Amino acid sequence: MSPLALSGTPLASGEAGVPVVPTAVDGVFSLLWLVVALPALGALVLLVGGRRTDRWGHLLGCAMPIGSFLLALVMFVQLLGRDHEDRQVAQTLWTWLDVGDYTVQMGLLFDPLSALFVLLITGVGSLIHIYSVGYMAHDDRRRRFFGYLNLFVTAMLVLVLADDYLAVFLGWEGVGLASYLLIGFWAHKDSAATAANKAFVVNRVGDLGMSLAVMLMVATFGTSSFVGVSAGMPETSEAVATVLGLLLLLAACGKSAQVPLQSWLLDAMEGPTPVSALIHAATMVTAGVYLVVRSNFVYELAPVAQTAVVIVGLVTLLVGAVIGCAKDDIKKALAGSTMSQIGYMMLAAGIGPAGYAFAIFHLLTHGFFKANMFLGAGSVMHATNDDVDMRHYGALRKAAPITFATFAFGYLAIIGFPGFSGFFSKDHIIEAAFGENWVYGVGALLGAGITAFYMTRVMLMTFFGERRWRPDVHPHESPAVMTTPLVVLAAGSLVGGVLILGDWIVEWLEPVVGPEEHHELFVPAIVLTGLIVLTVLAGVAVAWSRYGPSQTIADTAPTRVSAATRAARADLYGDALNEAVFMRPGQKLTAALVYVDDVLIDGTVNALAALVGGTSGTARRLQTGFVRSYALTMLGGALLAIAATLAVTLS
């Protein structure tokens, strides 16, 4: 394996010096390529090997990401033991493109940011693979499912380990392909096929932003590598930096389901539940946050684009939370939650040096508790004959005690209950938001209260109250192969907050995003923390008053609901807006173009052809083929000529 080909790494946020030269690969780092190659090999074997791999395909599918995780863990420990300025390792695999002065090396960059993402992708991804062994046990195409899961992990690893935006785009598109295949895995259901197509189309809009951003980089800097772009940014204009930042934000909105490209995420729940967990916790929706944080050297020079990131995050965290309040489908309620939590991360990333580390911190803790809850939802479905309607649940805590206990850990983490991981990560984001602007802070605080409400609603409707099971449902606990990953993820939901001890994650990410900036708060931090906790408890109390064990929950939808509830159940009319703004005008434009083509263009051509044909038909009658007719015509012509001559002579 060729050693280092990069000349540096991205500048730290706000710095304007020569990029730091990463260490050449040696020792265990020489196996960095294997982290990507293992799941890629698994996908190749399972998707090409055919039915001969059916009996052991799921085992190979689990072994590959586990192997990548163990390798990444060893490399992380090695990186941890290095000096602060020496924690960036690059490995060149081959020359991908060499056109004129534009060269792209297919290279990998293992630094503090990518290391955390690799551990999350392979660690949580491996647990989801193991869980899937039980969840998909009776599916005839289980081997293919694991092949797609391996492909998903491979694409995401390429995305976060690439050292060039063009290579990031390769992983970006791979993630889109894998999500399409997995969301539509049960394509025999029309709803699943439609959801897959919707995810594919909506993400193409975001991908347009990514492709245009890469083109702009090449046109401006002559390169798309992190090193070249970060080194060239101080010399470019603010207008170019703003356009570049907005294009990258558009790309992030697509993958991370942020407003206005959020509409695909809830429909994506049509895929098998492990797919939902993988998309929401470890892979696809985290890609946009990674892109923004990795591109910190762009946003630090583009304040308008940076503000746009904040606005998108703030709006999305509130929109997702409101949607989550009205969903009776347990997976869609959690999907709304994902939109909201990713919104928190985007908000923090948009704040800049005061929020970069906390965006990644919340992304990591979210990976634990959201995977925990999605897999817990799958366990609930397993116990209730795949019913997803929470109105048909109730009192499941006794029938599935492990699922209940582990789900409860995820619930306490996401609402920010003191001591759990979400308490530390989300509260730091809210503090950073208040430090930046009181409007941002109030919005983030309001989102925390709504989160506590709808997640308590999910918890109460599912595990407490009266039994509302269907007559043919006999709830039971899931097998150990499914509950063991739940226990591990529940533990992560509890202890994930240790990453903030001693400001570890802030210092760890400093070589990539620069030093943390501190803003003055309007009150002492401890007072703000108390305010956040009170807001969370208020949300819990409101949910308890409406959905507590003493309340009656109808097992059917009420016939009369408020306008706000109707809007939330319709995803705040996101689909209707897209239909009105994009689809209907597009249909009318297409109809107009078809009319122009049929009536004007084809009509003109057809009329000309008819004219020529008609004229030819008329002229053809003069050509009879009879000699006597031609002789008579000649005689008549001669007589007319003589008559004309005489008339002229006599006159």
C-alpha positions in Angstrom: 0.0 0.0 0.0 1.4 3.3 -1.0 2.1 5.7 1.9 1.0 9.2 2.1 0.1 11.2 -1.0 -1.7 14.1 0.7 0.2 17.3 1.4 -2.0 18.3 4.4 -5.3 18.1 6.1 -8.2 20.6 6.4 -7.4 23.8 8.2 -8.8 24.0 11.7 -11.8 26.4 12.0 -10.7 30.0 11.6 -7.0 29.3 11.0 -5.2 30.5 8.0 -1.8 28.9 8.0 -0.2 26.0 6.1 -2.2 22.8 6.5 -0.7 20.2 8.9 1.0 17.3 7.2 -0.6 14.0 8.3 1.5 11.1 9.3 2.4 8.4 6.8 0.6 5.1 7.3 2.5 2.5 9.3 1.7 -0.3 11.7 -2.0 -1.0 12.1 -2.8 2.1 10.1 -1.6 0.4 7.0 -4.8 -1.7 7.3 -7.0 1.3 7.1 -8.2 0.2 3.6 -9.4 -3.1 5.2 -12.0 -1.2 7.3 -13.8 -0.4 4.0 -12.9 -3.6 2.2 -14.4 -6.1 4.7 -18.1 -5.0 4.4 -17.5 -4.4 0.6 -16.3 -8.0 0.3 -19.3 -9.2 2.3 -21.7 -7.3 0.0 -20.0 -8.8 -3.1 -20.1 -12.4 -1.9 -23.7 -12.2 -0.7 -25.1 -10.4 -3.7 -23.1 -12.3 -6.4 -22.8 -15.7 -4.6 -26.5 -16.4 -5.1 -28.5 -19.0 -3.2 -25.4 -21.1 -2.4 -24.7 -18.6 0.3 -28.2 -18.7 1.9 -27.3 -21.0 4.8 -24.4 -18.9 6.1 -24.9 -15.5 4.4 -26.3 -13.8 7.5 -23.2 -15.0 9.5 -20.8 -13.5 6.9 -22.9 -10.4 6.8 -22.4 -9.9 10.6 -18.7 -10.9 10.6 -17.7 -8.2 8.1 -18.8 -5.0 10.0 -17.6 -6.6 13.3 -14.2 -7.1 11.8 -14.2 -3.5 10.6 -15.2 -2.3 14.1 -12.4 -4.2 15.8 -9.8 -2.8 13.3 -11.2 0.7 13.8 -11.1 0.3 17.6 -7.4 -0.6 17.5 -6.7 2.3 15.2 -8.7 4.7 17.5 -6.6 3.6 20.5 -3.4 4.1 18.5 -4.6 7.6 17.5 -5.6 8.3 21.1 -2.0 7.7 22.2 -0.5 10.2 19.7 0.2 13.8 20.4 -2.5 16.3 19.7 -1.1 17.6 16.5 -0.2 14.1 15.2 -3.7 12.6 15.1 -4.2 12.6 11.4 -3.3 9.7 9.2 -3.7 9.5 5.4 -3.5 6.6 3.1 -3.5 6.7 -0.7 -5.0 3.7 -2.5 -4.7 4.6 -6.2 -5.0 7.5 -8.7 -8.7 7.7 -9.5 -8.7 10.6 -12.0 -5.8 12.3 -13.8 -7.2 14.8 -16.4 -4.9 17.7 -17.3 -4.1 19.6 -14.1 -6.9 17.9 -12.2 -5.9 14.8 -10.2 -8.0 12.9 -7.7 -6.3 10.3 -5.5 -8.5 7.7 -4.0 -7.3 8.2 -0.5 -8.5 7.7 3.1 -8.2 10.1 6.0 -8.3 8.8 9.5 -8.5 11.8 11.9 -10.4 12.5 15.1 -13.6 13.3 13.2 -13.6 10.3 10.8 -12.5 8.0 13.6 -15.6 8.7 15.7 -17.9 8.2 12.7 -16.2 4.9 11.7 -16.7 3.6 15.3 -20.3 4.6 15.2 -21.0 3.2 11.8 -19.3 -0.2 12.4 -20.2 -0.5 16.1 -23.8 0.4 16.0 -24.0 -1.1 12.5 -22.7 -4.5 13.8 -25.3 -4.5 16.6 -28.0 -3.9 14.0 -26.7 -6.7 11.8 -26.8 -9.1 14.8 -30.3 -8.0 15.7 -31.3 -8.6 12.0 -30.4 -12.3 12.3 -33.4 -12.8 14.5 -35.7 -10.1 13.0 -35.3 -11.4 9.4 -35.1 -15.1 10.4 -38.1 -16.1 8.4 -37.6 -14.0 5.4 -36.7 -16.0 2.3 -34.4 -13.3 1.0 -32.4 -12.8 4.3 -29.1 -13.3 2.6 -29.8 -10.5 0.1 -30.9 -8.3 3.0 -27.5 -8.7 4.7 -25.8 -8.0 1.4 -27.6 -4.7 1.2 -26.8 -3.9 4.8 -23.1 -4.6 4.1 -23.3 -2.3 1.0 -24.9 0.4 3.1 -22.0 0.2 5.7 -19.4 0.2 2.9 -20.8 3.3 1.3 -21.0 5.2 4.5 -17.4 4.3 5.4 -16.3 5.6 2.0 -18.2 8.8 2.7 -16.6 9.5 6.1 -13.1 8.3 5.3 -12.6 9.9 1.9 -10.1 12.7 1.8 -11.6 14.4 -1.3 -15.1 15.8 -1.9 -15.4 13.8 -5.1 -14.7 10.6 -3.2 -17.2 11.7 -0.6 -19.7 12.1 -3.4 -19.0 8.5 -4.4 -19.9 7.3 -0.9 -22.8 9.8 -0.9 -24.4 8.2 -4.0 -23.6 4.7 -2.6 -25.6 5.5 0.5 -28.5 6.7 -1.6 -28.5 3.5 -3.7 -28.3 1.2 -0.6 -31.1 3.2 1.1 -33.3 2.8 -2.0 -32.7 -1.0 -2.1 -33.4 -1.4 1.7 -36.4 0.9 2.0 -38.0 -1.0 -0.9 -36.8 -4.4 0.2 -40.4 -5.6 0.5 -41.2 -4.1 -2.9 -44.2 -6.5 -3.2 -45.9 -3.9 -1.1 -46.9 -0.9 -3.1 -46.2 1.4 -0.1 -42.7 0.2 0.2 -41.9 0.6 -3.5 -43.4 4.1 -3.5 -41.4 5.0 -0.4 -38.2 3.8 -2.0 -38.8 5.9 -5.1 -39.7 8.9 -3.1 -36.5 8.7 -1.0 -34.5 8.3 -4.2 -36.1 11.3 -6.0 -35.9 13.6 -3.1 -32.3 12.8 -2.4 -31.4 13.5 -6.0 -32.4 17.1 -5.4 -29.8 17.2 -2.5 -27.3 15.4 -4.6 -27.5 18.1 -7.2 -26.2 20.5 -4.6 -23.3 18.2 -3.8 -22.4 17.7 -7.4 -22.5 21.5 -8.1 -20.4 22.1 -5.0 -17.7 19.8 -6.3 -17.8 21.5 -9.7 -17.5 24.9 -8.1 -14.5 23.7 -6.0 -12.7 22.4 -9.1 -13.4 25.6 -11.0 -12.3 27.8 -8.2 -9.4 25.9 -6.6 -8.4 23.5 -9.3 -9.0 20.6 -6.8 -11.7 19.0 -4.7 -9.5 17.6 -2.0 -10.0 18.7 1.6 -6.4 20.0 1.7 -6.7 22.1 -1.5 -10.1 23.5 -0.7 -9.2 24.4 2.9 -5.9 26.0 1.8 -7.6 28.0 -0.9 -10.6 29.3 1.0 -8.9 32.3 2.6 -8.1 33.6 -0.9 -11.6 33.3 -2.3 -14.4 35.8 -2.1 -17.2 35.7 0.4 -19.7 35.3 -2.5 -18.0 32.1 -3.7 -17.8 30.8 -0.1 -21.5 31.6 0.4 -22.6 29.8 -2.7 -20.4 26.8 -1.8 -21.8 26.7 1.7 -25.4 26.9 0.5 -24.8 24.1 -2.1 -23.3 21.9 0.6 -26.2 22.7 2.9 -28.6 21.6 0.1 -26.8 18.3 -0.1 -26.9 18.0 3.7 -30.7 18.7 3.7 -31.3 15.8 1.4 -29.4 13.1 3.2 -30.2 14.3 6.7 -33.9 14.9 6.0 -33.9 18.6 6.9 -36.5 21.1 5.8 -37.3 21.4 2.9 -36.1 17.9 1.8 -37.5 16.1 4.8 -40.5 14.4 3.2 -38.9 11.1 2.4 -37.9 10.1 5.9 -41.3 9.1 7.4 -42.2 7.1 4.3 -38.9 5.3 4.6 -40.4 3.4 7.6 -41.9 1.0 5.1 -38.6 -0.8 5.1 -37.7 -3.5 7.6 -37.1 -2.1 11.1 -33.4 -2.8 11.2 -33.1 -0.6 8.1 -34.8 2.2 10.0 -32.4 1.9 12.8 -29.4 1.9 10.4 -30.6 4.9 8.5 -31.5 6.9 11.5 -28.7 6.0 13.9 -25.5 5.1 12.2 -25.6 6.0 8.5 -27.6 8.1 6.1 -29.1 10.9 8.2 -25.8 11.5 9.9 -24.1 12.2 6.6 -25.4 15.8 6.3 -24.1 16.7 9.8 -20.7 15.2 8.9 -20.5 17.2 5.7 -21.2 20.5 7.4 -18.8 19.9 10.3 -16.1 18.6 7.9 -16.6 21.7 5.8 -16.1 24.1 8.8 -13.4 25.9 6.8 -16.0 26.9 4.3 -18.7 28.0 6.7 -16.3 30.1 8.8 -15.8 32.3 5.8 -19.5 32.3 4.8 -21.6 33.8 7.6 -24.7 33.9 5.4 -24.5 30.2 4.7 -23.7 29.6 8.3 -26.8 31.4 9.4 -28.8 29.3 6.8 -27.5 26.1 8.5 -28.8 27.4 11.9 -32.2 28.4 10.5 -32.6 25.0 8.7 -31.7 23.1 11.9 -33.9 25.2 14.1 -37.0 24.9 11.8 -36.4 21.2 11.4 -36.1 20.4 15.1 -39.4 22.1 15.7 -41.1 20.6 12.6 -40.0 17.1 13.5 -41.0 17.4 17.1 -44.5 18.6 16.2 -44.9 15.8 13.7 -43.9 13.3 16.3 -46.7 14.4 18.6 -49.5 13.2 16.3 -48.2 9.9 14.9 -49.8 6.7 16.1 -47.4 4.6 14.1 -44.5 3.9 16.5 -41.9 4.0 13.8 -43.1 7.2 12.3 -43.2 8.8 15.7 -39.5 7.9 16.1 -38.8 9.1 12.5 -40.2 12.5 13.4 -37.9 12.4 16.4 -34.9 11.7 14.2 -35.7 14.8 12.1 -35.9 16.9 15.2 -32.6 15.5 16.8 -30.7 15.9 13.5 -32.1 19.5 13.5 -30.4 20.0 16.9 -27.1 18.8 15.4 -27.4 21.1 12.4 -28.3 24.0 14.7 -25.1 23.3 16.7 -23.0 22.9 13.5 -24.3 26.2 12.2 -23.4 28.1 15.4 -19.7 27.4 14.5 -16.8 26.8 16.8 -19.1 27.1 19.9 -21.1 24.2 18.6 -19.2 21.9 16.2 -18.0 19.5 19.0 -21.5 19.3 20.5 -23.1 18.6 17.2 -20.9 15.5 16.9 -21.3 14.7 20.6 -25.1 14.6 20.2 -24.7 12.7 17.0 -22.9 9.9 18.8 -25.3 9.8 21.8 -28.2 9.8 19.4 -26.6 6.9 17.6 -27.0 4.8 20.8 -30.4 5.8 22.0 -32.1 6.1 18.6 -30.8 2.7 17.5 -31.9 1.4 20.8 -35.5 2.7 20.4 -35.9 1.7 16.7 -34.7 -1.8 17.5 -37.0 -1.7 20.5 -39.9 -0.8 18.3 -39.0 -3.8 16.1 -39.1 -6.0 19.2 -42.5 -4.6 20.0 -43.7 -5.3 16.5 -42.3 -8.8 16.8 -44.4 -9.3 19.9 -47.6 -7.9 18.3 -47.7 -9.6 14.9 -45.9 -6.7 13.2 -48.6 -4.1 14.3 -47.1 -0.6 14.3 -50.2 1.2 15.7 -49.6 2.3 19.3 -53.3 2.4 19.8 -53.2 -1.4 19.7 -50.5 -1.7 22.4 -50.6 -0.9 26.1 -49.3 -2.9 29.1 -46.5 -4.5 27.1 -43.9 -3.9 29.9 -44.9 -7.2 31.6 -45.1 -9.2 28.4 -41.7 -7.9 27.1 -39.7 -6.8 30.1 -36.3 -6.6 28.5 -37.6 -4.6 25.6 -39.4 -2.3 28.0 -36.3 -1.7 30.2 -34.0 -1.0 27.3 -36.5 1.2 25.5 -36.9 3.1 28.7 -33.1 3.9 28.8 -33.4 5.3 25.2 -36.5 7.3 26.2 -34.7 8.8 29.2 -31.7 9.7 27.1 -33.6 11.4 24.3 -35.7 13.6 26.6 -32.5 14.6 28.4 -33.2 13.1 31.8 -30.3 14.0 34.1 -27.5 11.4 34.1 -28.4 9.9 30.7 -26.3 10.7 27.6 -28.9 13.0 25.9 -28.9 15.2 29.0 -25.3 16.1 28.4 -25.2 16.4 24.6 -28.5 18.2 24.0 -28.2 20.6 26.9 -24.8 21.7 25.6 -26.4 22.5 22.3 -29.2 24.5 24.0 -26.6 26.4 26.0 -24.6 27.1 22.8 -27.8 28.3 21.1 -28.6 30.7 23.9 -25.0 31.9 23.8 -25.3 32.7 20.1 -28.8 34.2 20.0 -31.8 34.1 22.4 -34.1 33.3 19.5 -32.1 30.2 18.8 -32.0 29.3 22.5 -35.8 29.6 22.9 -36.5 27.5 19.9 -34.1 24.8 21.1 -35.6 24.9 24.6 -39.1 24.6 23.2 -38.0 21.6 21.1 -36.8 19.9 24.3 -40.2 20.3 25.9 -42.1 19.0 22.9 -39.6 16.1 22.7 -40.4 15.2 26.3 -44.1 15.3 25.5 -44.2 13.1 22.4 -41.6 10.6 23.6 -43.5 10.2 26.9 -46.6 9.7 24.8 -44.9 6.8 22.9 -43.7 5.3 26.2 -47.1 5.4 27.8 -49.2 4.3 24.9 -46.8 1.3 24.3 -45.9 0.0 27.7 -48.5 1.3 30.2 -52.3 1.5 30.5 -54.8 -1.1 29.6 -54.3 -3.9 27.1 -55.5 -2.9 23.7 -54.1 -5.9 21.8 -55.9 -7.5 18.9 -57.6 -10.9 19.7 -54.9 -12.8 17.6 -52.0 -11.1 19.4 -50.1 -12.9 22.1 -47.2 -10.6 23.2 -43.9 -12.2 24.1 -40.3 -11.2 24.5 -37.9 -11.3 21.5 -35.1 -13.9 21.3 -31.7 -13.3 22.8 -30.2 -12.5 19.4 -32.5 -9.5 19.3 -32.5 -8.4 23.0 -28.7 -8.6 23.4 -28.0 -5.6 21.1 -30.8 -3.8 22.9 -29.0 -4.2 26.2 -25.7 -3.0 24.7 -27.3 0.1 23.2 -29.2 0.8 26.4 -25.9 0.9 28.2 -24.6 3.3 25.6 -27.7 5.4 26.1 -26.8 5.7 29.8 -23.0 6.1 29.8 -22.5 8.0 26.4 -22.3 11.2 28.3 -18.8 10.4 29.6 -17.5 11.8 26.3 -18.0 15.3 27.7 -16.0 14.6 30.9 -13.1 16.9 31.1 -14.2 18.4 27.8 -12.7 15.3 26.1 -14.7 15.4 22.9 -14.0 19.2 22.5 -10.3 18.6 22.8 -10.4 15.5 20.7 -12.0 17.3 17.7 -10.0 20.5 18.0 -7.4 19.5 15.3 -10.3 19.3 12.8 -12.8 22.0 13.9 -10.5 24.4 15.9 -10.8 25.4 19.5 -14.1 25.9 21.1 -15.5 29.4 21.5 -17.4 30.4 24.6 -20.3 32.8 24.6 -21.7 34.6 27.6 -25.0 33.3 28.8 -27.8 35.5 30.1 -27.9 33.4 33.3 -25.3 31.1 35.0 -25.0 27.7 33.2 -26.4 25.8 36.3 -29.6 28.0 36.2 -30.0 27.3 32.5 -29.6 23.6 33.1 -32.4 23.8 35.7 -34.6 25.6 33.3 -34.0 22.9 30.7 -34.9 20.2 33.2 -38.0 22.0 34.2 -39.1 22.3 30.6 -38.5 18.6 30.1 -40.5 17.7 33.2 -43.3 20.0 32.0 -43.5 18.1 28.7 -43.6 14.8 30.6 -46.3 16.1 32.9 -48.5 17.2 30.0 -48.1 13.8 28.3 -48.9 12.0 31.5 -52.1 14.0 32.0 -53.3 13.0 28.5 -51.9 9.5 28.1 -51.2 8.2 31.6 -52.4 4.8 32.9 -55.6 6.4 34.2 -56.6 7.8 30.8 -58.6 5.9 28.2 -56.9 5.6 24.8 -59.2 4.8 21.9 -58.0 2.1 19.5 -59.2 4.0 16.5 -58.6 7.5 15.2 -61.1 10.1 16.5 -63.5 11.5 14.0 -63.0 15.1 15.0 -59.5 16.5 15.6 -58.1 20.0 15.7 -56.6 21.7 12.7 -53.1 21.5 14.4 -53.5 17.7 14.8 -54.6 17.3 11.3 -51.6 19.3 10.1 -49.2 17.2 12.2 -50.7 13.9 11.0 -50.2 15.2 7.4 -46.5 15.9 8.2 -47.3 19.6 8.3 -48.4 19.3 4.6 -44.9 18.9 3.4 -46.0 16.5 0.7 -48.9 18.8 -0.3 -46.4 21.7 -0.5 -44.0 19.8 -2.7 -47.0 18.7 -4.9 -48.2 22.3 -5.2 -44.9 24.0 -5.7 -43.0 21.4 -7.7 -45.1 18.5 -9.0 -48.2 20.3 -10.3 -46.3 23.1 -12.0 -44.1 20.4 -13.5 -47.1 18.4 -14.7 -48.6 21.6 -16.3 -45.3 22.4 -17.9 -45.0 18.9 -19.3 -48.6 19.1 -20.6 -47.9 22.4 -22.3 -44.7 21.1 -23.9 -46.6 18.0 -25.1 -49.3 20.3 -26.6 -46.6 22.4 -28.3 -45.0 19.3 -29.6 -48.3 17.6 -30.8 -50.1 20.7 -32.1 -47.5 23.2 -33.2 -44.4 21.2 -34.1 -46.0 17.9 -35.2 -49.0 19.8 -36.6 -46.8 22.1 -38.8 -44.8 19.1 -40.1 -48.0 17.1 -40.7 -49.7 20.0 -42.5 -46.7 20.6 -44.7 -46.7 16.9 -45.5 -50.4 16.9 -46.3 -50.0 20.0 -48.5 -47.2 18.3 -50.5 -49.2 15.1 -50.7 -52.4 16.8 -51.8 -50.6 18.8 -54.4 -48.9 15.7 -55.7 -52.2 13.9 -55.9 -53.7 16.7 -57.9 -50.7 17.0 -60.2 -50.7 13.2 -60.7 -54.1 13.3 -62.4 -52.5 15.3 -65.3 -50.2 12.3 -65.9 -52.7 9.8 -67.4 -50.2 7.7 -69.4 -52.3 7.8 -72.6 -50.6 9.0 -75.8 -53.9 10.3 -77.3 -54.3 12.5 -74.3 -50.8 14.0 -74.6 -51.4 14.5 -78.4 -54.7 16.3 -77.7 -53.0 18.5 -75.1 -50.2 19.3 -77.5 -52.7 20.2 -80.2 -54.7 22.3 -77.8 -51.5 24.1 -76.8 -50.5 24.7 -80.4 -53.9 26.2 -81.2 -53.7 28.5 -78.2 -50.3 29.7 -79.3 -51.4 30.3 -82.9 -54.5 32.2 -81.6 -52.4 34.3 -79.4 -50.0 35.1 -82.1 -52.8 36.1 -84.5 -54.4 38.3 -81.9 -51.1 40.2 -81.3 -50.5 40.6 -85.1 -54.0 41.9 -85.9 -53.9 44.3 -83.0 
